[in-house]
């Protein structure tokens, strides 16, 4: 898989990825390789909690 194809996969919606996999245009191996290249942004999360009275 070329770098360009790899970048295109990472920009796709999961429905498009599923459709391409069903059509044989994308393999599970290629998808997993592309996903492994994504950066870990877990440290950027901000936890929030809503009290029941705040939801209404």
PyMOL Python script that loads the backbone (N, CA, C, O; Angstrom):
from pymol import cmd

cmd.read_pdbstr("""\
ATOM      1  N   UNK A   1       0.847  -1.178   0.000  1.00  0.00           N
ATOM      2  CA  UNK A   1       0.000   0.000   0.000  1.00  0.00           C
ATOM      3  C   UNK A   1       0.891   1.239   0.000  1.00  0.00           C
ATOM      4  O   UNK A   1       1.843   1.338   0.774  1.00  0.00           O
ATOM      5  N   UNK A   2       0.567   2.170  -0.874  1.00  0.00           N
ATOM      6  CA  UNK A   2       1.379   3.382  -0.959  1.00  0.00           C
ATOM      7  C   UNK A   2       1.040   4.340   0.174  1.00  0.00           C
ATOM      8  O   UNK A   2       0.011   4.199   0.835  1.00  0.00           O
ATOM      9  N   UNK A   3       1.911   5.309   0.386  1.00  0.00           N
ATOM     10  CA  UNK A   3       1.698   6.315   1.428  1.00  0.00           C
ATOM     11  C   UNK A   3       0.411   7.096   1.160  1.00  0.00           C
ATOM     12  O   UNK A   3      -0.340   7.402   2.086  1.00  0.00           O
ATOM     13  N   UNK A   4       0.164   7.412  -0.102  1.00  0.00           N
ATOM     14  CA  UNK A   4      -1.043   8.153  -0.469  1.00  0.00           C
ATOM     15  C   UNK A   4      -2.291   7.348  -0.121  1.00  0.00           C
ATOM     16  O   UNK A   4      -3.243   7.890   0.441  1.00  0.00           O
ATOM     17  N   UNK A   5      -2.292   6.058  -0.452  1.00  0.00           N
ATOM     18  CA  UNK A   5      -3.440   5.205  -0.123  1.00  0.00           C
ATOM     19  C   UNK A   5      -3.625   5.119   1.383  1.00  0.00           C
ATOM     20  O   UNK A   5      -4.755   5.124   1.871  1.00  0.00           O
ATOM     21  N   UNK A   6      -2.537   5.041   2.113  1.00  0.00           N
ATOM     22  CA  UNK A   6      -2.584   4.967   3.562  1.00  0.00           C
ATOM     23  C   UNK A   6      -3.228   6.225   4.147  1.00  0.00           C
ATOM     24  O   UNK A   6      -4.073   6.129   5.037  1.00  0.00           O
ATOM     25  N   UNK A   7      -2.842   7.385   3.664  1.00  0.00           N
ATOM     26  CA  UNK A   7      -3.414   8.646   4.132  1.00  0.00           C
ATOM     27  C   UNK A   7      -4.898   8.736   3.807  1.00  0.00           C
ATOM     28  O   UNK A   7      -5.683   9.253   4.602  1.00  0.00           O
ATOM     29  N   UNK A   8      -5.281   8.233   2.640  1.00  0.00           N
ATOM     30  CA  UNK A   8      -6.687   8.248   2.250  1.00  0.00           C
ATOM     31  C   UNK A   8      -7.526   7.395   3.185  1.00  0.00           C
ATOM     32  O   UNK A   8      -8.646   7.771   3.530  1.00  0.00           O
ATOM     33  N   UNK A   9      -7.000   6.260   3.595  1.00  0.00           N
ATOM     34  CA  UNK A   9      -7.734   5.376   4.510  1.00  0.00           C
ATOM     35  C   UNK A   9      -7.994   6.081   5.831  1.00  0.00           C
ATOM     36  O   UNK A   9      -9.092   5.991   6.380  1.00  0.00           O
ATOM     37  N   UNK A  10      -7.000   6.775   6.338  1.00  0.00           N
ATOM     38  CA  UNK A  10      -7.148   7.422   7.636  1.00  0.00           C
ATOM     39  C   UNK A  10      -8.136   8.579   7.595  1.00  0.00           C
ATOM     40  O   UNK A  10      -8.641   8.986   8.642  1.00  0.00           O
ATOM     41  N   UNK A  11      -8.421   9.113   6.429  1.00  0.00           N
ATOM     42  CA  UNK A  11      -9.376  10.201   6.293  1.00  0.00           C
ATOM     43  C   UNK A  11     -10.796   9.709   6.045  1.00  0.00           C
ATOM     44  O   UNK A  11     -11.727  10.513   6.013  1.00  0.00           O
ATOM     45  N   UNK A  12     -10.976   8.409   5.870  1.00  0.00           N
ATOM     46  CA  UNK A  12     -12.270   7.860   5.505  1.00  0.00           C
ATOM     47  C   UNK A  12     -13.186   7.637   6.693  1.00  0.00           C
ATOM     48  O   UNK A  12     -12.753   7.404   7.821  1.00  0.00           O
ATOM     49  N   UNK A  13     -14.445   7.718   6.393  1.00  0.00           N
ATOM     50  CA  UNK A  13     -15.508   7.373   7.313  1.00  0.00           C
ATOM     51  C   UNK A  13     -15.546   5.847   7.455  1.00  0.00           C
ATOM     52  O   UNK A  13     -15.189   5.140   6.513  1.00  0.00           O
ATOM     53  N   UNK A  14     -15.966   5.330   8.600  1.00  0.00           N
ATOM     54  CA  UNK A  14     -15.959   3.889   8.792  1.00  0.00           C
ATOM     55  C   UNK A  14     -16.897   3.177   7.822  1.00  0.00           C
ATOM     56  O   UNK A  14     -16.676   2.006   7.513  1.00  0.00           O
ATOM     57  N   UNK A  15     -17.934   3.851   7.335  1.00  0.00           N
ATOM     58  CA  UNK A  15     -18.827   3.226   6.355  1.00  0.00           C
ATOM     59  C   UNK A  15     -18.115   3.029   5.029  1.00  0.00           C
ATOM     60  O   UNK A  15     -18.319   2.018   4.356  1.00  0.00           O
ATOM     61  N   UNK A  16     -17.285   3.987   4.649  1.00  0.00           N
ATOM     62  CA  UNK A  16     -16.532   3.867   3.396  1.00  0.00           C
ATOM     63  C   UNK A  16     -15.494   2.766   3.532  1.00  0.00           C
ATOM     64  O   UNK A  16     -15.289   1.981   2.606  1.00  0.00           O
ATOM     65  N   UNK A  17     -14.837   2.708   4.685  1.00  0.00           N
ATOM     66  CA  UNK A  17     -13.851   1.649   4.918  1.00  0.00           C
ATOM     67  C   UNK A  17     -14.518   0.285   4.807  1.00  0.00           C
ATOM     68  O   UNK A  17     -13.980  -0.616   4.163  1.00  0.00           O
ATOM     69  N   UNK A  18     -15.689   0.124   5.430  1.00  0.00           N
ATOM     70  CA  UNK A  18     -16.414  -1.153   5.359  1.00  0.00           C
ATOM     71  C   UNK A  18     -16.761  -1.509   3.923  1.00  0.00           C
ATOM     72  O   UNK A  18     -16.596  -2.655   3.504  1.00  0.00           O
ATOM     73  N   UNK A  19     -17.240  -0.529   3.173  1.00  0.00           N
ATOM     74  CA  UNK A  19     -17.620  -0.770   1.777  1.00  0.00           C
ATOM     75  C   UNK A  19     -16.406  -1.186   0.954  1.00  0.00           C
ATOM     76  O   UNK A  19     -16.492  -2.104   0.139  1.00  0.00           O
ATOM     77  N   UNK A  20     -15.275  -0.515   1.164  1.00  0.00           N
ATOM     78  CA  UNK A  20     -14.052  -0.862   0.416  1.00  0.00           C
ATOM     79  C   UNK A  20     -13.543  -2.244   0.796  1.00  0.00           C
ATOM     80  O   UNK A  20     -13.001  -2.959  -0.048  1.00  0.00           O
ATOM     81  N   UNK A  21     -13.713  -2.630   2.068  1.00  0.00           N
ATOM     82  CA  UNK A  21     -13.286  -3.961   2.487  1.00  0.00           C
ATOM     83  C   UNK A  21     -14.178  -5.026   1.854  1.00  0.00           C
ATOM     84  O   UNK A  21     -13.682  -6.055   1.397  1.00  0.00           O
ATOM     85  N   UNK A  22     -15.490  -4.789   1.824  1.00  0.00           N
ATOM     86  CA  UNK A  22     -16.418  -5.736   1.202  1.00  0.00           C
ATOM     87  C   UNK A  22     -16.158  -5.883  -0.288  1.00  0.00           C
ATOM     88  O   UNK A  22     -16.329  -6.967  -0.846  1.00  0.00           O
ATOM     89  N   UNK A  23     -15.747  -4.808  -0.929  1.00  0.00           N
ATOM     90  CA  UNK A  23     -15.467  -4.840  -2.362  1.00  0.00           C
ATOM     91  C   UNK A  23     -14.086  -5.416  -2.672  1.00  0.00           C
ATOM     92  O   UNK A  23     -13.743  -5.614  -3.838  1.00  0.00           O
ATOM     93  N   UNK A  24     -13.292  -5.687  -1.632  1.00  0.00           N
ATOM     94  CA  UNK A  24     -11.961  -6.243  -1.841  1.00  0.00           C
ATOM     95  C   UNK A  24     -10.920  -5.198  -2.195  1.00  0.00           C
ATOM     96  O   UNK A  24      -9.804  -5.543  -2.586  1.00  0.00           O
ATOM     97  N   UNK A  25     -11.266  -3.926  -2.065  1.00  0.00           N
ATOM     98  CA  UNK A  25     -10.325  -2.845  -2.380  1.00  0.00           C
ATOM     99  C   UNK A  25      -9.382  -2.552  -1.228  1.00  0.00           C
ATOM    100  O   UNK A  25      -8.363  -1.885  -1.407  1.00  0.00           O
ATOM    101  N   UNK A  26      -9.717  -3.045  -0.050  1.00  0.00           N
ATOM    102  CA  UNK A  26      -8.933  -2.784   1.150  1.00  0.00           C
ATOM    103  C   UNK A  26      -8.905  -4.049   1.991  1.00  0.00           C
ATOM    104  O   UNK A  26      -9.945  -4.665   2.226  1.00  0.00           O
ATOM    105  N   UNK A  27      -7.736  -4.432   2.439  1.00  0.00           N
ATOM    106  CA  UNK A  27      -7.633  -5.639   3.257  1.00  0.00           C
ATOM    107  C   UNK A  27      -7.586  -5.262   4.741  1.00  0.00           C
ATOM    108  O   UNK A  27      -7.255  -4.132   5.099  1.00  0.00           O
ATOM    109  N   UNK A  28      -7.917  -6.214   5.578  1.00  0.00           N
ATOM    110  CA  UNK A  28      -7.851  -6.016   7.024  1.00  0.00           C
ATOM    111  C   UNK A  28      -6.425  -5.685   7.444  1.00  0.00           C
ATOM    112  O   UNK A  28      -6.205  -4.859   8.330  1.00  0.00           O
ATOM    113  N   UNK A  29      -5.470  -6.327   6.808  1.00  0.00           N
ATOM    114  CA  UNK A  29      -4.059  -6.085   7.114  1.00  0.00           C
ATOM    115  C   UNK A  29      -3.671  -4.631   6.822  1.00  0.00           C
ATOM    116  O   UNK A  29      -2.995  -3.988   7.625  1.00  0.00           O
ATOM    117  N   UNK A  30      -4.102  -4.125   5.672  1.00  0.00           N
ATOM    118  CA  UNK A  30      -3.809  -2.730   5.311  1.00  0.00           C
ATOM    119  C   UNK A  30      -4.478  -1.757   6.276  1.00  0.00           C
ATOM    120  O   UNK A  30      -3.877  -0.760   6.679  1.00  0.00           O
ATOM    121  N   UNK A  31      -5.710  -2.048   6.640  1.00  0.00           N
ATOM    122  CA  UNK A  31      -6.418  -1.183   7.576  1.00  0.00           C
ATOM    123  C   UNK A  31      -5.727  -1.157   8.929  1.00  0.00           C
ATOM    124  O   UNK A  31      -5.543  -0.087   9.510  1.00  0.00           O
ATOM    125  N   UNK A  32      -5.344  -2.316   9.435  1.00  0.00           N
ATOM    126  CA  UNK A  32      -4.667  -2.381  10.738  1.00  0.00           C
ATOM    127  C   UNK A  32      -3.332  -1.650  10.705  1.00  0.00           C
ATOM    128  O   UNK A  32      -2.961  -0.988  11.675  1.00  0.00           O
ATOM    129  N   UNK A  33      -2.614  -1.765   9.605  1.00  0.00           N
ATOM    130  CA  UNK A  33      -1.333  -1.064   9.475  1.00  0.00           C
ATOM    131  C   UNK A  33      -1.544   0.446   9.501  1.00  0.00           C
ATOM    132  O   UNK A  33      -0.772   1.174  10.124  1.00  0.00           O
ATOM    133  N   UNK A  34      -2.584   0.913   8.827  1.00  0.00           N
ATOM    134  CA  UNK A  34      -2.871   2.347   8.809  1.00  0.00           C
ATOM    135  C   UNK A  34      -3.308   2.836  10.182  1.00  0.00           C
ATOM    136  O   UNK A  34      -2.914   3.922  10.606  1.00  0.00           O
ATOM    137  N   UNK A  35      -4.111   2.055  10.874  1.00  0.00           N
ATOM    138  CA  UNK A  35      -4.586   2.455  12.197  1.00  0.00           C
ATOM    139  C   UNK A  35      -3.463   2.509  13.225  1.00  0.00           C
ATOM    140  O   UNK A  35      -3.496   3.325  14.146  1.00  0.00           O
ATOM    141  N   UNK A  36      -2.476   1.644  13.066  1.00  0.00           N
ATOM    142  CA  UNK A  36      -1.339   1.649  13.989  1.00  0.00           C
ATOM    143  C   UNK A  36      -0.508   2.920  13.863  1.00  0.00           C
ATOM    144  O   UNK A  36       0.210   3.289  14.792  1.00  0.00           O
ATOM    145  N   UNK A  37      -0.602   3.583  12.727  1.00  0.00           N
ATOM    146  CA  UNK A  37       0.165   4.804  12.502  1.00  0.00           C
ATOM    147  C   UNK A  37      -0.499   6.034  13.112  1.00  0.00           C
ATOM    148  O   UNK A  37       0.111   7.102  13.167  1.00  0.00           O
ATOM    149  N   UNK A  38      -1.735   5.897  13.566  1.00  0.00           N
ATOM    150  CA  UNK A  38      -2.422   7.035  14.176  1.00  0.00           C
ATOM    151  C   UNK A  38      -1.753   7.407  15.493  1.00  0.00           C
ATOM    152  O   UNK A  38      -1.319   6.528  16.237  1.00  0.00           O
ATOM    153  N   UNK A  39      -1.667   8.682  15.782  1.00  0.00           N
ATOM    154  CA  UNK A  39      -1.052   9.099  17.057  1.00  0.00           C
ATOM    155  C   UNK A  39      -1.981   8.793  18.233  1.00  0.00           C
ATOM    156  O   UNK A  39      -3.203   8.786  18.083  1.00  0.00           O
ATOM    157  N   UNK A  40      -1.397   8.543  19.394  1.00  0.00           N
ATOM    158  CA  UNK A  40      -2.168   8.332  20.616  1.00  0.00           C
ATOM    159  C   UNK A  40      -2.494   9.705  21.200  1.00  0.00           C
ATOM    160  O   UNK A  40      -1.596  10.422  21.642  1.00  0.00           O
ATOM    161  N   UNK A  41      -3.759  10.068  21.203  1.00  0.00           N
ATOM    162  CA  UNK A  41      -4.178  11.374  21.712  1.00  0.00           C
ATOM    163  C   UNK A  41      -4.967  11.219  23.016  1.00  0.00           C
ATOM    164  O   UNK A  41      -5.723  12.112  23.399  1.00  0.00           O
ATOM    165  N   UNK A  42      -4.787  10.097  23.684  1.00  0.00           N
ATOM    166  CA  UNK A  42      -5.502   9.822  24.919  1.00  0.00           C
ATOM    167  C   UNK A  42      -5.219  10.824  26.024  1.00  0.00           C
ATOM    168  O   UNK A  42      -6.052  11.020  26.908  1.00  0.00           O
ATOM    169  N   UNK A  43      -4.062  11.456  25.986  1.00  0.00           N
ATOM    170  CA  UNK A  43      -3.722  12.436  27.022  1.00  0.00           C
ATOM    171  C   UNK A  43      -4.438  13.769  26.809  1.00  0.00           C
ATOM    172  O   UNK A  43      -4.379  14.648  27.669  1.00  0.00           O
ATOM    173  N   UNK A  44      -5.109  13.923  25.678  1.00  0.00           N
ATOM    174  CA  UNK A  44      -5.782  15.181  25.376  1.00  0.00           C
ATOM    175  C   UNK A  44      -7.240  15.224  25.830  1.00  0.00           C
ATOM    176  O   UNK A  44      -7.930  16.218  25.606  1.00  0.00           O
ATOM    177  N   UNK A  45      -7.704  14.165  26.458  1.00  0.00           N
ATOM    178  CA  UNK A  45      -9.110  14.127  26.864  1.00  0.00           C
ATOM    179  C   UNK A  45      -9.342  14.979  28.100  1.00  0.00           C
ATOM    180  O   UNK A  45      -8.445  15.189  28.916  1.00  0.00           O
ATOM    181  N   UNK A  46     -10.548  15.454  28.212  1.00  0.00           N
ATOM    182  CA  UNK A  46     -10.948  16.208  29.380  1.00  0.00           C
ATOM    183  C   UNK A  46     -12.231  15.565  29.916  1.00  0.00           C
ATOM    184  O   UNK A  46     -13.251  15.528  29.227  1.00  0.00           O
ATOM    185  N   UNK A  47     -12.169  15.068  31.127  1.00  0.00           N
ATOM    186  CA  UNK A  47     -13.339  14.425  31.716  1.00  0.00           C
ATOM    187  C   UNK A  47     -14.314  15.470  32.208  1.00  0.00           C
ATOM    188  O   UNK A  47     -13.928  16.478  32.800  1.00  0.00           O
ATOM    189  N   UNK A  48     -15.576  15.216  31.955  1.00  0.00           N
ATOM    190  CA  UNK A  48     -16.619  16.080  32.482  1.00  0.00           C
ATOM    191  C   UNK A  48     -17.682  15.205  33.123  1.00  0.00           C
ATOM    192  O   UNK A  48     -17.856  14.048  32.742  1.00  0.00           O
ATOM    193  N   UNK A  49     -18.377  15.747  34.077  1.00  0.00           N
ATOM    194  CA  UNK A  49     -19.485  15.007  34.658  1.00  0.00           C
ATOM    195  C   UNK A  49     -20.679  15.933  34.721  1.00  0.00           C
ATOM    196  O   UNK A  49     -20.558  17.114  35.047  1.00  0.00           O
ATOM    197  N   UNK A  50     -21.808  15.386  34.411  1.00  0.00           N
ATOM    198  CA  UNK A  50     -23.036  16.160  34.434  1.00  0.00           C
ATOM    199  C   UNK A  50     -23.921  15.635  35.568  1.00  0.00           C
ATOM    200  O   UNK A  50     -24.163  14.434  35.688  1.00  0.00           O
ATOM    201  N   UNK A  51     -24.374  16.530  36.361  1.00  0.00           N
ATOM    202  CA  UNK A  51     -25.345  16.164  37.374  1.00  0.00           C
ATOM    203  C   UNK A  51     -26.701  16.040  36.683  1.00  0.00           C
ATOM    204  O   UNK A  51     -26.940  16.691  35.666  1.00  0.00           O
ATOM    205  N   UNK A  52     -27.557  15.237  37.210  1.00  0.00           N
ATOM    206  CA  UNK A  52     -28.865  15.024  36.594  1.00  0.00           C
ATOM    207  C   UNK A  52     -29.619  16.341  36.417  1.00  0.00           C
ATOM    208  O   UNK A  52     -30.332  16.516  35.429  1.00  0.00           O
ATOM    209  N   UNK A  53     -29.471  17.256  37.352  1.00  0.00           N
ATOM    210  CA  UNK A  53     -30.171  18.538  37.255  1.00  0.00           C
ATOM    211  C   UNK A  53     -29.615  19.407  36.121  1.00  0.00           C
ATOM    212  O   UNK A  53     -30.316  20.289  35.624  1.00  0.00           O
ATOM    213  N   UNK A  54     -28.370  19.170  35.709  1.00  0.00           N
ATOM    214  CA  UNK A  54     -27.749  19.936  34.628  1.00  0.00           C
ATOM    215  C   UNK A  54     -28.199  19.448  33.249  1.00  0.00           C
ATOM    216  O   UNK A  54     -28.123  20.194  32.273  1.00  0.00           O
ATOM    217  N   UNK A  55     -28.658  18.222  33.167  1.00  0.00           N
ATOM    218  CA  UNK A  55     -29.027  17.622  31.885  1.00  0.00           C
ATOM    219  C   UNK A  55     -30.346  18.220  31.371  1.00  0.00           C
ATOM    220  O   UNK A  55     -30.523  18.353  30.160  1.00  0.00           O
ATOM    221  N   UNK A  56     -31.236  18.568  32.235  1.00  0.00           N
ATOM    222  CA  UNK A  56     -32.566  19.058  31.823  1.00  0.00           C
ATOM    223  C   UNK A  56     -32.517  20.396  31.257  1.00  0.00           C
ATOM    224  O   UNK A  56     -33.551  20.940  30.867  1.00  0.00           O
TER     225      UNK A  56
END
""", "prot")
cmd.dss("prot")
cmd.show_as("cartoon", "prot")
cmd.util.cbc("prot")
cmd.orient("prot")
